[in-house]
């Protein structure tokens, strides 16, 4: 438990050798600040605001210099027991995975890095409480017909 305001910082690295290339590092990295809301006389966390989320997925290798494509995905998740949940503030093109989980991703061709900077996202519940707050960054890297992934997770109890 970290009180009313927290900081989540997921990071994931792995070393790969793409077909016909040389060894290099793949990395997914992110950071977000979150604030939990506990309404007076109700008890329990009913809303979590994520602010200033920044993430990237990158290839740090020289051969090849660029990937065929790189996908960077942010996922905000709350573990809750409640009658219903809702979300907002998400970028255009965001995905609702259901059960308190939303995501945003984009894919760029012929690059070594994709990054996101997202000002505000929130998840809230009605008739219940939030127990855990999670933030994840997932990278997917294509080199020709070969694919690799990185998965970074960070979570905290409310």
N, C-alpha and C positions, 0 to 999 in steps of 0.2 A: 504494500500500500504506500502511495506517495502523496497522499493528501489531496488538495484541490487542484493543483497544477503539476504536470509531469512532462517529461521529455523522453521520447522513444527513439532509439538509434539502432536499426537493424543493419547488418553488414554480412556479406557472403562473398568469398573468393574461392576460385579453383583454378588450377593450372591445367591447360589442355594443349594438345598438338593437333591443329586442324589438318585435314588431308592435304598433303603436298606442301605444308607450311612448317614453321618452326614454333617451338614452345612459347606460350604466353599466358597471361592471367586474365580471367574473366572476373568481373566484379559487379555486384548489385549493392547499392548503398542508399540509405535514406535517413531522414530525420523528420520528426514532427513534434510539435508541442500540443498537448491536449489539456483541456480543462473539464472537470466533471461538475455537474450541477445537482445539488441536493435541495429540492424544494422544502421550505419551512413546513413543519408539522406533518410531512409525508414520510420522510425517512427513505433512505436508499437513493442511489444515483439514478436519475431519469434521463439525463442527456449528457453527451460527450461532444465537445467541440474540438476539432483538430485544426490547428493554425500553422501557417508557414511550413507546409510540407514540401520538402525538396528531396528528389531522388534521382538516381541515374543507374544505368546499366552500361558497362563499357568493356571493350576488348583492349588489353594492353599487350599487344604483340606487334611484331614488325613484318611478319610474313605469313599471311597477307596483311597489309596495313589496315584495310577495311574488311568488315564482314559483308556477306551478301545482304544480310539484313540484321537489325537489332530491334527487339521489342522490349520496352520497359513498362512494367505494370505496378501500380500502387494498389494496395488493398487495405481498407479500413474495416475493422470487424469488432463487434461487441458481443459478448456472451451474456445472455440475459434470460430472465423469466418474466414474461409480461403478456398482456392481452394482445398488444400490437406494437409495431415499431415503424419508424419513418426516418427519412434522411433528407438532406438538402445541402445546398452550397456546392454541389459537385460540378466538375467541368462538363461541358457538352461532350456527349459520347460515352459517359460513364455507364457502367453495367451494374444492375441490381442482381446480386447472386441470391438474394433471399436470406432469411434467418439472421438479419443484422449484419450483413456483409455486402459491401459495395466495392467497386474497383474502377480504375481508369487506366487505360493503356494506349500506346500507339507504337507503330512499327515504322522504321525508316530504313530504306534500302541504301546500300553502298556507303556505309558509315561505320565508325568505330565506337560511337557513344550516342545514347539517347537520354535526355534528362527532362524532368518535370519540375515545375514550381507552382504549387497550388495553395492559394491563400487561405481557404476556409472550406471545411467539410464538417457536417454534424450528423450524428445518429441519436435518435431519442426513442424512448419507450413510454407506453401508456399502460397504466394498471400493473406495474411491476417494477423491477429494478435491474440495473446493469451490474454484473459481477466482474467481468474481465474486459480489458481494452487491448486490442491487438492492432499492430500496423506491420505490413509486409511489403517487401519489394521483390518482384520476380523479373528475372531477365531471361530472354530467349535469343540465342545467337545462331545464325545460319551461315555456314561456310559451304557453298555449293549445295550438295544434297545431304550434308551432315548438320545436325542440330545439337546444341548444348544448352544447359540451363543453369541458372544460379537462383537460389531461394533464400531470402533473408527475412528473419522473423524477430519481432520484439513485442513483449506483452507485459501488462501490469494489472494487478488486482486493484479494483476501485475502493 
